[in-house]
Amino acid sequence: MARVSAFKRPAQSKLSRLSTLGWSVVAALMMISATRTVQQRSTQAGHLAVVTRGSTGTGTGTGTGGSSSSSGSSSDAGNDGGRALSEQQPAASQQLLSSSGGGGGSEEPASLEEAATRALAAAAPSNIALQQVDGWGSVDAAPEVPPGHVLVGYQHFEPRFEAVPGLDESLAVDAVSVYVASDHFWHHTREFETEVECRHRGRALGCRWGRQGVDNATSDALWYHLPHTSYTTLVQPHPGQAMIAATLESPVNYPLQEDAKFRSSFDLNMTYRLDSQVPFPYAPFDIRTSDEAALPGFAARRPAILYITSNCNAINGRNRLVQELNETHGLPVHAMGSCLRNMAEPNVTVPPNSSPYQVQKFVVQSRFRVCIGMENSDMPDYFTEKAWHALTTGCVPVYRGAPNAARDFLPHPKAVMFSEEYPSTEALAAEIGRVLTDAQAWEEYTAWRRQPFDSLGAGYRTLLRPLPSRRCQVCQVLADRKRRRLSAGGAGGAGTVP
């Protein structure tokens, strides 16, 4: 296997100890239809005139309480949507979170804490905890490896095996380790400095990730987050040590990811691409653990488009589209990100160990009828939090991005409005206007939420198939690479598949 020539080996360092964001708590926020606190602040000058056709649903109510902000990960170059939301609250959005009722159920949670408790209770029977890093991980979902075979990956979420003549299956591989050799975006969610619960071949498998307690000179693999990696930051692997490439970012924004020489340095892919040995997609929303009755209904949502993004130069022109919808076709747009900003976000109370950015975004989205859920580029398999967050909160997304979104990701083909399916922006604006003002039209795009899980899209259900956690999947593959190597008389770490 070709290797790049410019290697250096870094000294070990300790990763910061960071708080964990359990998705069960974050998922609770999709149902928030009321919050305990709203703090009145001064109005900020906007960059997009809110041209309205009919009511914008603004009010004059106020509240009191605290606020919080934080930085986070993102799917855009420039951390699209990943920066802390503003603490300032304009008068135009004072009533955003204090409106009441209108949801699918008879009662609303009185606070974020109560909502989180309800979501945790609803999710408990599934015994599946969604993490942004590890996905739908179940330690009991380890596949049975056929005799004489090794596990080589989980492409398209299916365990893949390869026959190995002379494989000595009696060899005990009890533990593997992965040295995190680069920085990454997930400091606000799940710490990489952990021992991951994992099983393989009918027994517990030690699966250690991180820098503290992991020796980069003897670990079974070196893990690199590609947006934080270059030729000069790669190190020379020792014999048998695997190189892992990880990314959730589009190559449009990080073109080195598609450089053939650069990618030849790696043995395993852990990316958003479904054909990766370990697919690493953005964590999907699971309708089975959603408290649908607590989501605000049509009447409790603003008849306006919500737009939150910070990458204003997306190659597919989403910023221009939003501007045209507002300025040319008169649709009300509330832009709370860096792009076309005309409104600041309300402040919300954030439960312990949660991401302030995600809490705030989820609560705000739950108060709008339509959200812009467009990606920063149109790449196969690149289906990010843009649409997932909107779907989680019951806000109908206007979507453009992965060409295989309907087949491989969406729970239903009419869960979103595909902007490209309309012959003109005028036609798209007419449909958005219909959804904003007609309860029956809005229900057309949310009716799938009341369907049985088994009737939803096959690709969506595949995303939620119980599998070992993503990092456990990596450890399983590394363990069998080591087993193959040792069977052939080799030594050292996980090794390179012949």
ChimeraX attribute file (.defattr): number of C-alpha atoms within 10 A of each C-alpha:
attribute: neighborCount
match mode: 1-to-1
recipient: residues
	/A:1	9
	/A:2	10
	/A:3	14
	/A:4	16
	/A:5	12
	/A:6	11
	/A:7	14
	/A:8	13
	/A:9	13
	/A:10	13
	/A:11	9
	/A:12	16
	/A:13	10
	/A:14	10
	/A:15	15
	/A:16	11
	/A:17	11
	/A:18	15
	/A:19	15
	/A:20	17
	/A:21	21
	/A:22	17
	/A:23	19
	/A:24	23
	/A:25	26
	/A:26	23
	/A:27	27
	/A:28	28
	/A:29	28
	/A:30	32
	/A:31	29
	/A:32	29
	/A:33	31
	/A:34	25
	/A:35	21
	/A:36	16
	/A:37	20
	/A:38	25
	/A:39	18
	/A:40	21
	/A:41	17
	/A:42	11
	/A:43	15
	/A:44	15
	/A:45	11
	/A:46	15
	/A:47	13
	/A:48	18
	/A:49	16
	/A:50	19
	/A:51	16
	/A:52	16
	/A:53	15
	/A:54	12
	/A:55	11
	/A:56	18
	/A:57	16
	/A:58	14
	/A:59	14
	/A:60	10
	/A:61	16
	/A:62	17
	/A:63	14
	/A:64	12
	/A:65	13
	/A:66	13
	/A:67	18
	/A:68	17
	/A:69	19
	/A:70	14
	/A:71	18
	/A:72	20
	/A:73	18
	/A:74	21
	/A:75	24
	/A:76	24
	/A:77	18
	/A:78	14
	/A:79	17
	/A:80	23
	/A:81	25
	/A:82	21
	/A:83	19
	/A:84	18
	/A:85	24
	/A:86	20
	/A:87	18
	/A:88	18
	/A:89	20
	/A:90	19
	/A:91	21
	/A:92	20
	/A:93	23
	/A:94	23
	/A:95	19
	/A:96	27
	/A:97	26
	/A:98	20
	/A:99	20
	/A:100	15
	/A:101	19
	/A:102	18
	/A:103	20
	/A:104	15
	/A:105	14
	/A:106	9
	/A:107	13
	/A:108	21
	/A:109	18
	/A:110	13
	/A:111	17
	/A:112	25
	/A:113	19
	/A:114	14
	/A:115	25
	/A:116	22
	/A:117	16
	/A:118	19
	/A:119	22
	/A:120	21
	/A:121	13
	/A:122	16
	/A:123	22
	/A:124	12
	/A:125	9
	/A:126	11
	/A:127	13
	/A:128	18
	/A:129	20
	/A:130	25
	/A:131	22
	/A:132	18
	/A:133	19
	/A:134	21
	/A:135	25
	/A:136	22
	/A:137	26
	/A:138	23
	/A:139	18
	/A:140	14
	/A:141	15
	/A:142	22
	/A:143	17
	/A:144	11
	/A:145	16
	/A:146	12
	/A:147	10
	/A:148	14
	/A:149	18
	/A:150	22
	/A:151	23
	/A:152	22
	/A:153	25
	/A:154	21
	/A:155	15
	/A:156	18
	/A:157	20
	/A:158	15
	/A:159	18
	/A:160	17
	/A:161	16
	/A:162	13
	/A:163	12
	/A:164	13
	/A:165	11
	/A:166	11
	/A:167	19
	/A:168	15
	/A:169	16
	/A:170	8
	/A:171	12
	/A:172	10
	/A:173	18
	/A:174	13
	/A:175	16
	/A:176	22
	/A:177	27
	/A:178	28
	/A:179	27
	/A:180	24
	/A:181	26
	/A:182	18
	/A:183	15
	/A:184	17
	/A:185	18
	/A:186	17
	/A:187	19
	/A:188	19
	/A:189	21
	/A:190	18
	/A:191	18
	/A:192	24
	/A:193	20
	/A:194	14
	/A:195	14
	/A:196	19
	/A:197	17
	/A:198	25
	/A:199	23
	/A:200	26
	/A:201	16
	/A:202	11
	/A:203	10
	/A:204	13
	/A:205	20
	/A:206	21
	/A:207	24
	/A:208	25
	/A:209	26
	/A:210	23
	/A:211	22
	/A:212	18
	/A:213	14
	/A:214	18
	/A:215	15
	/A:216	25
	/A:217	17
	/A:218	18
	/A:219	23
	/A:220	30
	/A:221	30
	/A:222	27
	/A:223	23
	/A:224	25
	/A:225	21
	/A:226	21
	/A:227	22
	/A:228	14
	/A:229	17
	/A:230	14
	/A:231	15
	/A:232	11
	/A:233	16
	/A:234	22
	/A:235	19
	/A:236	18
	/A:237	23
	/A:238	17
	/A:239	15
	/A:240	21
	/A:241	25
	/A:242	26
	/A:243	27
	/A:244	24
	/A:245	21
	/A:246	23
	/A:247	23
	/A:248	24
	/A:249	23
	/A:250	25
	/A:251	17
	/A:252	17
	/A:253	17
	/A:254	16
	/A:255	11
	/A:256	17
	/A:257	21
	/A:258	12
	/A:259	11
	/A:260	9
	/A:261	14
	/A:262	16
	/A:263	19
	/A:264	13
	/A:265	22
	/A:266	21
	/A:267	17
	/A:268	23
	/A:269	23
	/A:270	26
	/A:271	24
	/A:272	22
	/A:273	22
	/A:274	20
	/A:275	17
	/A:276	19
	/A:277	24
	/A:278	29
	/A:279	25
	/A:280	24
	/A:281	25
	/A:282	23
	/A:283	21
	/A:284	25
	/A:285	25
	/A:286	20
	/A:287	18
	/A:288	13
	/A:289	20
	/A:290	24
	/A:291	23
	/A:292	20
	/A:293	14
	/A:294	24
	/A:295	29
	/A:296	29
	/A:297	24
	/A:298	24
	/A:299	17
	/A:300	22
	/A:301	27
	/A:302	24
	/A:303	27
	/A:304	27
	/A:305	28
	/A:306	25
	/A:307	23
	/A:308	24
	/A:309	26
	/A:310	22
	/A:311	20
	/A:312	18
	/A:313	14
	/A:314	20
	/A:315	14
	/A:316	15
	/A:317	15
	/A:318	22
	/A:319	21
	/A:320	14
	/A:321	15
	/A:322	23
	/A:323	18
	/A:324	16
	/A:325	23
	/A:326	22
	/A:327	17
	/A:328	14
	/A:329	19
	/A:330	17
	/A:331	26
	/A:332	24
	/A:333	29
	/A:334	28
	/A:335	25
	/A:336	24
	/A:337	25
	/A:338	20
	/A:339	20
	/A:340	23
	/A:341	21
	/A:342	21
	/A:343	25
	/A:344	26
	/A:345	23
	/A:346	28
	/A:347	31
	/A:348	27
	/A:349	19
	/A:350	20
	/A:351	15
	/A:352	12
	/A:353	15
	/A:354	18
	/A:355	25
	/A:356	24
	/A:357	22
	/A:358	23
	/A:359	25
	/A:360	23
	/A:361	24
	/A:362	24
	/A:363	24
	/A:364	25
	/A:365	27
	/A:366	31
	/A:367	29
	/A:368	28
	/A:369	29
	/A:370	29
	/A:371	27
	/A:372	26
	/A:373	30
	/A:374	27
	/A:375	27
	/A:376	29
	/A:377	21
	/A:378	19
	/A:379	17
	/A:380	16
	/A:381	21
	/A:382	27
	/A:383	33
	/A:384	25
	/A:385	21
	/A:386	26
	/A:387	26
	/A:388	21
	/A:389	24
	/A:390	27
	/A:391	27
	/A:392	26
	/A:393	29
	/A:394	29
	/A:395	35
	/A:396	29
	/A:397	27
	/A:398	22
	/A:399	22
	/A:400	26
	/A:401	24
	/A:402	19
	/A:403	14
	/A:404	16
	/A:405	21
	/A:406	19
	/A:407	14
	/A:408	21
	/A:409	24
	/A:410	25
	/A:411	26
	/A:412	21
	/A:413	16
	/A:414	15
	/A:415	23
	/A:416	25
	/A:417	22
	/A:418	19
	/A:419	21
	/A:420	13
	/A:421	10
	/A:422	14
	/A:423	9
	/A:424	11
	/A:425	17
	/A:426	14
	/A:427	14
	/A:428	20
	/A:429	22
	/A:430	16
	/A:431	14
	/A:432	25
	/A:433	22
	/A:434	14
	/A:435	23
	/A:436	23
	/A:437	19
	/A:438	13
	/A:439	14
	/A:440	13
	/A:441	15
	/A:442	20
	/A:443	15
	/A:444	12
	/A:445	20
	/A:446	19
	/A:447	13
	/A:448	18
	/A:449	19
	/A:450	9
	/A:451	12
	/A:452	10
	/A:453	15
	/A:454	8
	/A:455	11
	/A:456	17
	/A:457	17
	/A:458	16
	/A:459	19
	/A:460	21
	/A:461	18
	/A:462	14
	/A:463	24
	/A:464	18
	/A:465	15
	/A:466	20
	/A:467	23
	/A:468	24
	/A:469	25
	/A:470	23
	/A:471	24
	/A:472	28
	/A:473	28
	/A:474	25
	/A:475	28
	/A:476	29
	/A:477	24
	/A:478	30
	/A:479	29
	/A:480	23
	/A:481	25
	/A:482	28
	/A:483	24
	/A:484	26
	/A:485	22
	/A:486	19
	/A:487	18
	/A:488	13
	/A:489	7
	/A:490	15
	/A:491	14
	/A:492	15
	/A:493	26
	/A:494	28
	/A:495	27
	/A:496	19
	/A:497	14
	/A:498	7
